[in-house]
Amino acid sequence: MDVVLTDGAPAAQDAVERARLSGMHFDVVFVDVSLPSTDGFTLAQELRQMPEVVGRIIMMLNSGVSLNDVARC
């Protein structure tokens, strides 16, 4: 199993695309709710639109205390 770390939404989308081009895929994608360039929920929605992520697990992580975010996870 390979682990790929990224520092935000654009880099995460690029990592998924690079994996696709190399014939690989991610079984699980971990997304932090709080990202520097966008919120994790937006990234998760965008990833769900990518054919290479359809049917994969996207797990949301939240270190904050917002009950609204917890409910959305």
N, C-alpha and C positions, 0 to 999 in steps of 0.2 A: 504494500500500500504506500502510495506517495502522498505527501501532504504539501499543499501549495498555500502559501500565505500571501495575502495582498493587502494593500493599504487604503483601499476604498473601492467604491462601486465601479468606476471605469476599469481599474486594474483587475477586478474580479471578473467582469465581463470579458476582458481580454484573455484572462487565464482559461475561461471556458472555451473561447474561440480557438486558442492555441491547442488546447487538448483535443478539440474536434478535428483540427487540421492534422494532428499527429495520430489520429485514430484511437485516441484515449477518451475516457469520460470520467466524470466524478460520480461516485455512488451516493455521496452525501455532501451537501454544501452547508457550512455553518455561516450564518450571517449575524453580525452584531446589529442590534436595533439602532445604535448611535454610530453613524459613519461620518467621516469628515466632509464628504461632498454631497451626501444625500442621506435620507434615513434608510434603514435596513428594509423596511416594508416596501419602499419603492423599488429597491434593488431586487427583492424577492419577486415582486410582480414582473419586473423586466426579465429576470432570469426565467420565469415560468413561460415567457413568450418564446424563448430560444428552444428550438426543436431538440437540441442535445441535452436539455435539462428536463424536458417533459417526462414525468413519471419518476423522477429522482426525488430524494428527500431533501428538503430545505429546512434546516433547523435554526430557529431564531434564538439568539442569546440576548439577554437583557440584564445589565448590571445596574440599571437605574431603579427608581422606586415608583415610577408612574404606573398606577393601577390600570390606566387605559392601555399602556404598552403591554403590560402583562396579559391583559385580556385579549389583545390582538395576537399575541404569540400563540 
